[in-house]
Amino acid sequence: MSRPAGIFRDDLLAGRVALVTGGGTGIGLGIARCLAAVGAEVAIASRNPEHLEPAAQELRGLGGKVTAQQVNVRQPESVGRMMQQVSRDHGRLDILINNAAGNFYAPSAGLSPNGWRAVMETDLYGTFFCSQAAYPIMKAQGGGRIVSISMTLHYRGWPQMAHATAAKAGIDALTRTLALEWASDRITVNAVAPGPIPTEGVKKAFTPPGADGPDLFGMENFAVKTIPLGRWGTPQDIGHMVTYLASPAADWITGGIFVVDGGAWLK
């Protein structure tokens, strides 16, 4: 496979170990590609085991050690087992990427308690449980980096996304709080807020009734009209920002939420 565009030196994160939750597909896999391409050992985690091994095999093609972990981030016990396994497999944990998330459109008046709970627990609880479990490992090592994946939709509200916007707003608040609490342990905590990226959910929204695939012309037209930089984002766009925050260049950055969206939320 081809390597992600080389905007960082190949050994930038050599000797570092990164764990990416939700790393088997989509944005998480894009982040894992970028981290592996600059020398990090990478552990990817997912609730769905069928996503893990194909992604791990792809990442191994970039060089370096890659392991796969099945986890349910909604369950602290499952998260604890994952952290123990990563520590056994790699010997340390330097970088945690909280990317695991759930999402779907639902009118707020009809959103079920289970639907609300599923997204809130995956996005917000999962981010907290993983960060909390990584903390003692990073503290014992003398520091580490935590980067959580947020979103921009809660900056102005987004109909039929009450559960997701509430959870991601919570992640922003959690990021700032943990940054203050853990700064003395040399653990930085930041978040990245992606803008419009054509994930499977977005493609589904652009698929006409009865069609086999999305309306690509409609998607392109939407991007040109609504995103100031004129194109959809890619998982690699998010991976580049995460790589920067995981690198020595971000040693003095903590508590930040970094929007990567081509200017979309401003418009």
N, C-alpha and C positions, 0 to 999 in steps of 0.2 A: 504494500500500500504506500501511497505518497505521504510524506511528512507534512504536518501543518506548516504554513508559511513561516520561514525562519526569521522572525523579527527579534528573537532572543538568541543568545549563544547556546550551543548545544549542551554545554555542561552547567548551565545556570543553576540547576537544582540537583546536581550530582551529589549522592550521599544522603539525600532527603527522602523521606517516606510520606506519601500523600494518600489519604483515604477519601474517596468520592462516593457519597451515598447517591442512589439513583444513577449510578455510573454506567449502567448497561445500555442506555439509549439516550437519544436526544441531546439536550444541553449537557447533561452529566458526562456522557461519552465524549462530547466535544471538549469539555474541560480536561478529562482524563487524557485525551490525545495530546493536548498542549503540554500538560505536565510531564507526560512520558517522553515527549519529543525533546525536552530540555534536561533530561537525565534523571528525573525523579523515579524512584520505585513507586508503583501505584497499586493500591488495593481498591477495587470497585465493589460496591455493595448494592444489592437490589432485593426486593421482596420476591421477585419473579426469577427463579433459577434459570429459566430458558433464555433469559437475556444475557446471563453472565458469561458463559463460556465463549460464545461467539465474539463478544466484545473483548474478553481477555485475550483471545487468540489474535485479534486484530492489533491490540495494543502491544503484544509481545513482538510484533513485527517492527516496532519502533525501537526495539532494544530495551534492555533493563528488565527487572523482575516485576511481574504482574501477578496478583492473586485475586481471587473472586470470593466474596462472602455473601451468603444469604442472610438477610436481616429483615425484621419488621421494626422500623424505627418508632412505631407507636408503642412498643413494649420495651421498657427499660431493661428487662432481663435479656432480651434478644440483643439489644445494643451492647450490653456488658459482655456477652459472649463474643460478639464481633470484635470489640476492642481487644479482648484477650487474645483472640486468634491472630489479629493483625500484629500485635506485639510479639507473639510467638514466631510468626512467619517472617517478619521484617526486622525485629529487634528494637524498633522504636516507632514513634509517630510524630512527625514534624508539622504536617499540614492536614487539616480537616476541612473538607468542602461539604457543607450541609446543602445538598441539592434535592434530596428526595421530596416529592410533592405529589399531591393529588388535586384534581381540578375537573370541574364540569359546570355547564350552564344550568341554572335552576332559578325560577322566580322565587324571591324571598318568602312570599306568602305561602308557598307550597313546599318549601325546602324541609325535608324530613329531619328529625333529630339525628338519625343515623348518617344522613348525608352531611349535615353540619359537623357532626363529630368526626367523621372519617377525614375530611379535609383539615379541620383544625388540629386533629391529633397527628396526622402525617406531617403537615407543614410546620406548625408551631411547636407542638410537643416533641416531635422528632428532632427538630433543631436543638431544642433544649436538652433532651436526653443524650444526644450524641455529643454536644459540647460539654455537658457535665461529666460524661464518661471519659472524654479525652483529657479533661483538665488535669487529673493527677498524673497521667503519663507525661504530659507536656511540662508540668511543673517540676517533676523529678528530673527531667532532661535539661532544665534551665530555660525553657521557653518553647514557643510554637506559634503557629498561625491558624486561625479559624476564619473561614470565609463562608458566609451563608448566602444563598440565592433568594432574593426577594422579588419584587415586581414593581411596576410603576402605576398599576391600575388604581391603587388606593389613594394616590395623590389627589384625585379629583372624584373618586367614586366610579363604579362600573356596574350597571344594572345586571342582575342575575348572577352576580359574583360576590354576594355578601360573605359567604364562608371563606373564599380565597382571599379577598381583600382584607378581611379582619385578621386572618392568620398571618398574612405577609406584613401588615402594619405591626402586628405583635413581634415579628422577627426583627423589624427595624428597631423597635424599642428594646428588645432583648440584646441586640447587637451593641447598642450604646451602653447599656447597663453592665454587660459582661466585660466590655472594654475597660470600664472604670474599675470594676472589681479585680480584674486579672492583670492589669498593667504592671503591678509590682512583681508579678511572677514572669514577666517578659513574654506574656502571651498577648498577641494582638488579635483583635476581633473586628472584622469588617463585613460588609455585605455588598453584593452587586445586584442591581435591579435591572434585569433585561427588559428590552422593549419588544416590539413585534418580531417574532421568529416563527417561521412556518413549521411548527411542530405538527404531529399527527392531529391534534385537536383543532388547530387552525385550518389545516387542509380539509378536515371534515366540515368545518363551518363554510368553506368555499365550494363544497361538493353539491351540485344541484340534485334535487330529488330524482332518484332513479339512475343517476350517473355512476360510472365506475371510479371516477377520480375527480380531483378538484378542477375548477375553472381557472386554469393557469393564467389566462389573459386577465380575468377579473382580479386575481391575486396581484399581478404585476401592476395593474391600473390602480388598485387600492394603495400599494406601496408608494407609487409615484405621487399620488394625491395627498397622502396623509403623513408620510415620513419625510421630513425636510431633506435628509440626505438621499432620498429617492430610491431606496432599496430595502428589502427585508434584511433583518439581521441573520447571522449564522451562529451555530454553537461555538465556532472558533472565535467569533468576536467576543463572546463572553469568556471563553477560555483564555484569551490574551489578557484581559483585565484580571482574571483570577491569578494567572501566572505572575503578573506584575505584583499583585498584593502578596503572593507567596515568596517573592524574591527579596534579596537584600535591599533593593531600591525602596522598599516599603517599610523599612525598619522603624520609621518614626510616624507611621500612619496607623491609627486605631480609632474605632468608633465611627468610621465613615460609612455612608451608603452611597455607592457610586453608580450613577445611572449610565447605562450603555444601551442607547435606543435610537441613535440617528437623529436625535432631537424631537422624537415623536410626542413625548408627553408635553412639551412646550406648546405644540400646535393643537 
